[in-house]
Amino acid sequence: MALFDIFKKKTEQALKRTKEAWFGKITSLFDRQTIEKGLWDELEELLIAADTGVETTEKLISRVKERVNKQKISDAHQVRTVLMEEMTLMLQVDGDKPSLPASLRIVLVVGVNGSGKTTSIAKLGHSYKRDGSKVMLAAADTFRAAAIDQLKWWGDRIGAEVIAHQPGADPGAVVFDAVQAAKTRGAQTVIVDTAGRLQTKFNLMEELKKIKRVVQRIDPSAPHDTLLVLDANTGQNGVSQAKYFTEAVGITGIILTKLDSTAKGGIVLAICDQLKIPVRFIGTGETVEDLAPFDPKSFVEAIMS
């Protein structure tokens, strides 16, 4: 089976609960011959319930209605096709592209505690290794000893060296040492874990800015990718989280975790529409293999077909 087909199957499995709950109900709205008066209200209600958000829901329905009226569509099945096409377009966000480093790729991974950040780093590292890159991990979440231990455990699992200091150490110093070690040992990628203490928002954001400055002193073009890990279960709160992190360090992409444990996959639409930040990967399970590149068409087909 081709890798794309494997990822597509994993995406379908991860979105099973979402499809069976809200989007299954949305699909069934179109199991009728004609467009009935109440269809739009029912569609709006179900999209909002699926965490799509009021603003994004209104925009999506408005676009669908406009095409239906313009193309004089009266068949409900055709309306469903238009809805799927508009959802796919909404998910196709360009955003800031990750820059291509001359030699060493430095990837900053941010997110609040409990979002699945450390596990996502392991999955990402495994993905880079599968593509032939030698990977090192930087344990720059020095405020939690457990975070350092967890990263070391995952490093052992995926065969990636972890550069760490003692708990409480300066995160910037950890990153500096990790980059120097990567250069010395011929690594192609350094993935940096960072602190995620949302309760001290100002301090956390200042800390992330400092890490970014340290990285840029080493390589002005770095970080080459800044990925935000968001828990799909946080719903609309995830959108506000993303705004804080974007203001602090600039986000080039999102890793959306725990989609397999939520029935409210509509948050993906809200993120892409409201933040204009591309979802780059989705977590599809618990193992290091369970990280799939995000494909808008495959996502929409998984929840609507």
C-alpha positions in Angstrom: 0.0 0.0 0.0 1.4 3.5 -1.0 2.3 5.8 1.9 -0.4 8.3 0.9 -3.1 5.5 1.1 -1.8 4.5 4.5 -2.0 8.1 5.8 -5.5 8.4 4.2 -6.7 5.2 6.0 -5.2 6.5 9.3 -7.0 9.8 8.8 -10.3 7.9 8.2 -9.8 5.9 11.4 -9.0 8.9 13.5 -12.1 10.8 12.3 -14.5 7.9 12.9 -16.1 9.4 16.0 -16.4 12.8 14.3 -18.1 11.2 11.2 -20.4 9.0 13.3 -21.5 12.0 15.4 -22.0 15.4 13.9 -20.8 15.0 10.4 -22.7 11.8 9.9 -25.9 13.8 10.8 -24.8 16.6 8.3 -24.4 14.0 5.5 -27.9 12.6 6.2 -29.4 16.1 5.8 -28.8 15.6 2.1 -30.6 12.3 1.8 -33.6 14.0 0.3 -34.5 14.9 -3.3 -34.9 18.7 -2.9 -33.6 21.5 -0.7 -36.1 21.9 2.0 -36.6 25.2 3.8 -35.2 24.0 7.1 -32.0 22.5 5.7 -29.8 25.6 6.2 -30.9 26.0 9.8 -30.2 22.4 10.5 -26.8 22.5 8.8 -25.9 25.6 10.8 -26.9 24.0 14.1 -24.9 20.8 13.4 -21.7 22.7 12.2 -21.7 24.8 15.3 -22.2 21.7 17.5 -19.2 20.1 15.8 -17.0 23.0 17.0 -16.8 24.8 13.6 -17.6 28.1 15.4 -20.3 30.6 14.6 -18.2 32.9 12.4 -16.8 30.1 10.3 -20.1 28.3 10.0 -21.9 31.5 8.7 -19.1 32.0 6.2 -19.2 28.4 5.0 -23.0 28.3 4.6 -23.0 31.7 2.9 -20.5 30.5 0.3 -22.5 27.3 -0.3 -25.8 29.2 -0.7 -24.2 31.7 -3.1 -23.0 28.8 -5.4 -26.4 27.0 -5.1 -28.3 30.1 -6.2 -25.8 31.0 -8.9 -25.7 27.5 -10.4 -29.5 27.1 -9.8 -28.9 23.8 -7.9 -32.1 22.2 -6.6 -30.8 18.6 -6.0 -29.8 18.0 -2.3 -27.0 15.6 -3.3 -25.4 18.3 -5.5 -25.6 20.7 -2.5 -23.7 18.2 -0.4 -21.0 18.1 -3.1 -20.8 21.9 -3.1 -20.5 21.9 0.7 -17.6 19.4 0.5 -15.9 21.5 -2.1 -16.2 24.7 -0.1 -15.0 22.9 3.1 -11.9 21.7 1.2 -11.2 25.2 -0.1 -11.5 26.6 3.4 -8.9 24.1 4.6 -6.4 24.9 1.9 -4.4 27.5 3.7 -1.0 28.6 2.4 0.3 30.4 5.5 4.0 31.1 6.1 6.0 28.3 4.4 8.8 26.7 6.4 12.2 28.0 5.2 14.8 25.6 3.8 18.0 25.6 5.7 21.4 25.4 4.1 22.4 22.5 6.3 20.8 22.0 9.8 17.0 22.3 10.1 15.9 23.7 13.4 12.2 23.0 14.3 10.6 24.8 17.2 7.6 23.0 18.7 5.3 24.9 21.1 2.0 24.2 22.8 0.4 24.1 26.3 1.0 21.3 28.7 -1.3 18.3 28.1 -1.7 19.0 24.4 0.4 16.0 23.4 3.4 18.1 22.5 6.1 15.8 23.6 4.5 12.7 22.0 4.0 14.8 18.8 7.7 15.7 18.8 8.6 12.0 18.9 6.2 11.3 16.0 7.7 14.1 14.1 11.2 12.9 14.8 10.3 9.4 13.7 8.8 10.9 10.5 12.0 12.8 9.7 14.1 9.7 10.4 11.9 7.7 8.1 12.7 10.3 5.4 16.4 9.7 6.0 17.3 12.6 8.4 19.5 12.2 11.5 17.4 13.8 14.3 18.4 15.2 17.7 15.9 16.5 20.3 16.4 19.5 22.6 14.7 19.3 26.0 14.1 23.0 26.5 11.1 22.5 28.7 13.3 22.8 31.8 10.6 23.8 34.2 9.2 20.3 34.5 11.6 17.4 35.3 8.9 15.1 34.0 9.0 16.8 30.6 12.8 16.1 30.3 12.4 12.5 31.4 9.5 12.0 28.9 11.5 13.4 26.0 14.4 11.1 26.9 12.1 8.1 27.0 10.7 9.0 23.5 14.3 9.7 22.3 15.2 6.1 23.2 12.1 4.8 21.5 12.8 6.5 18.1 16.6 6.3 18.3 17.2 10.1 18.6 19.8 11.6 20.9 18.3 14.1 23.5 20.3 17.1 24.7 19.2 18.1 28.1 20.3 20.0 31.2 19.2 19.8 34.8 15.6 20.9 35.6 15.4 24.6 36.0 18.3 25.3 33.7 18.2 28.1 31.1 16.2 26.8 28.1 18.2 29.0 25.7 21.4 27.3 26.8 19.9 23.9 26.2 18.9 24.9 22.6 22.4 26.4 22.0 24.1 23.2 23.2 21.7 21.0 21.1 22.4 23.0 17.9 26.2 22.8 18.5 26.0 19.1 19.2 23.9 18.5 16.1 26.5 20.3 14.0 29.4 18.3 15.5 27.6 14.9 15.1 26.3 15.4 11.6 22.6 15.7 12.4 20.3 17.2 9.8 17.4 18.1 12.1 17.0 19.5 15.7 13.5 19.5 17.2 13.1 21.8 20.2 10.6 21.0 23.0 9.5 24.1 24.9 7.6 24.9 28.0 3.8 25.1 28.0 2.7 26.8 31.2 -0.4 28.6 30.0 -1.2 29.8 33.5 1.8 32.2 33.3 1.1 33.4 29.8 3.3 36.5 29.8 6.3 34.7 31.2 5.8 31.7 28.8 5.6 33.9 25.7 8.7 35.9 26.8 10.5 32.6 27.3 9.6 31.4 23.8 10.7 34.7 22.3 14.1 34.3 24.1 14.5 30.8 22.6 13.8 32.1 19.2 16.4 34.9 19.6 19.0 32.3 20.7 18.3 30.2 17.6 18.5 33.2 15.4 21.9 34.2 16.7 23.1 30.8 15.6 21.3 30.9 12.3 19.5 34.1 11.2 17.1 32.0 9.0 16.0 29.8 12.0 13.7 28.5 13.3 13.0 26.9 9.9 9.6 25.6 11.1 7.6 26.6 14.2 4.8 24.1 14.9 2.0 24.6 17.4 0.6 21.5 18.9 -3.2 21.8 19.6 -5.5 19.3 21.3 -8.6 18.9 19.2 -10.7 18.5 22.4 -10.0 22.1 23.5 -12.4 23.3 20.7 -12.7 27.1 20.3 -10.2 27.6 23.2 -7.6 26.2 20.8 -8.2 29.1 18.5 -7.4 31.6 21.2 -4.3 29.6 22.2 -3.0 29.7 18.7 -3.4 33.5 18.6 -1.1 33.9 21.7 1.6 31.7 20.3 1.4 33.3 16.8 1.9 36.7 18.3 4.9 35.5 20.4 6.9 33.4 17.9 5.0 33.2 14.6 3.5 29.8 13.7 4.2 28.1 10.4 1.9 25.2 11.0 -0.3 23.2 13.4 -0.1 19.6 14.6 -3.7 18.8 15.7 -3.7 16.0 18.3 -6.3 13.7 19.7 -8.7 13.9 16.8 -9.3 10.2 17.4 -10.7 11.0 20.8 -13.1 13.8 19.9 -16.4 13.8 18.0 -15.9 17.5 17.2 -13.6 17.7 14.2 -15.1 20.9 13.0 -12.4 22.7 14.9 -10.1 22.1 11.9 -12.3 24.4 9.8 -12.3 27.1 12.4 -8.5 27.0 12.8 -7.9 27.3 9.0 -10.5 29.9 8.5 -10.0 32.2 11.5 -6.2 31.9 11.9 -5.1 31.3 8.3 -2.5 28.9 9.7 -2.2 25.6 7.9 -2.8 22.3 9.7 0.2 20.4 8.7 -0.2 17.1 10.6 -2.9 15.3 12.6 -2.3 12.8 15.3 -4.1 9.6 14.5 -3.3 7.4 17.5 -0.8 6.6 20.2 2.2 5.1 18.4 5.1 6.9 16.7 3.6 5.9 13.4 0.4 7.7 14.1 1.1 11.1 12.6 -0.4 11.8 9.2 0.3 14.8 6.9 -2.9 16.8 6.7 -4.7 16.6 3.3 -7.8 18.8 3.1 -9.5 16.6 0.5 -8.9 13.4 2.4 -10.1 15.1 5.6 -13.4 16.2 4.1 -14.0 12.8 2.4 -13.3 11.1 5.7 -16.0 13.0 7.6 -18.5 13.4 4.8 -18.4 10.3 2.6 
